[in-house]
Amino acid sequence: MASALFSERYAAVVEELAASRRAAGVTQAELAARLERPQSFVSKIERQERRIDPVEFYDWASALGISPTALFEAVISRMRAPRPD
C-alpha cells in the first residue's frame, strides 16, 4: 500500500487547500502569519512534504474566512472528480 501522504486522495486535499488560499487572494506568507506559523509550514503542506491534521485543517479554513465544513465538502467533490491521465 502506497503512503497516504502521496496518494491521489491526499493530493486532492492539498489541491483544494491551495486553491482555497489562492481564491481568497492570500499568499502563503499571509496565511502563515494568520496561523502564527512560518511560511514554510504552508509551503510544506502545499508541496505534500507535511501532512495537515484535522485541527490545522480547521484553522486553515478559518484563517481564510471559509467554513471548514464547506472546505471539506469541496475536498470530497475533488476526490470524486475524475483525474486527468
C-alpha positions as CSV (number, residue, x, y, z in Angstrom):
1,M,0.0,0.0,0.0
2,A,1.4,3.4,-1.0
3,S,2.0,6.1,1.6
4,A,-1.2,8.1,2.2
5,L,1.0,11.2,2.0
6,F,1.5,10.6,-1.7
7,S,-2.0,9.1,-2.5
8,E,-4.3,10.7,-5.1
9,R,-6.9,11.3,-2.4
10,Y,-4.4,13.2,-0.2
11,A,-3.3,15.1,-3.3
12,A,-7.0,16.2,-3.7
13,V,-6.9,17.6,-0.1
14,V,-3.7,19.6,-0.8
15,E,-5.0,20.8,-4.2
16,E,-8.2,22.1,-2.5
17,L,-6.3,23.7,0.3
18,A,-4.0,25.6,-2.1
19,A,-6.9,26.5,-4.3
20,S,-8.9,27.9,-1.4
21,R,-5.9,30.0,-0.4
22,R,-5.5,31.4,-3.9
23,A,-9.2,32.0,-4.3
24,A,-9.1,34.1,-1.1
25,G,-6.3,36.1,-2.7
26,V,-4.0,35.2,0.2
27,T,-0.3,34.5,-0.2
28,Q,1.4,31.7,1.6
29,A,3.2,34.2,3.8
30,E,-0.1,36.0,4.7
31,L,-1.8,32.7,5.6
32,A,1.2,31.6,7.7
33,A,1.0,34.9,9.6
34,R,-2.7,34.4,10.2
35,L,-1.9,30.9,11.5
36,E,1.0,32.2,13.6
37,R,3.3,29.8,11.8
38,P,6.3,30.2,9.5
39,Q,5.7,30.5,5.7
40,S,7.4,27.1,5.3
41,F,4.5,25.5,7.2
42,V,2.1,26.4,4.4
43,S,4.6,25.6,1.7
44,K,5.4,22.2,3.0
45,I,1.7,21.3,3.2
46,E,1.0,22.6,-0.3
47,R,4.0,20.6,-1.6
48,Q,2.9,17.5,0.2
49,E,6.0,17.4,2.4
50,R,3.9,17.6,5.5
51,R,0.5,16.3,6.4
52,I,-2.2,18.5,7.8
53,D,-4.2,17.3,10.8
54,P,-7.9,18.0,11.4
55,V,-7.2,20.9,13.8
56,E,-4.8,22.5,11.3
57,F,-7.4,22.0,8.6
58,Y,-10.0,23.8,10.7
59,D,-7.5,26.6,11.4
60,W,-6.6,26.9,7.7
61,A,-10.2,27.3,6.7
62,S,-11.0,29.7,9.5
63,A,-7.9,31.8,8.7
64,L,-9.3,32.2,5.2
65,G,-12.8,33.0,6.4
66,I,-14.1,29.8,4.9
67,S,-16.4,27.3,6.6
68,P,-14.3,24.2,7.5
69,T,-17.4,22.1,6.5
70,A,-17.6,23.8,3.1
71,L,-13.9,23.4,2.5
72,F,-14.1,19.7,3.4
73,E,-17.1,19.3,1.1
74,A,-15.0,20.8,-1.7
75,V,-12.3,18.3,-0.9
76,I,-14.7,15.4,-1.2
77,S,-16.0,16.8,-4.5
78,R,-12.4,17.0,-5.8
79,M,-11.8,13.4,-4.6
80,R,-14.8,12.2,-6.6
81,A,-13.9,14.1,-9.8
82,P,-12.1,12.1,-12.4
83,R,-8.4,12.8,-12.5
84,P,-6.8,13.6,-15.9
85,D,-4.5,10.9,-17.2
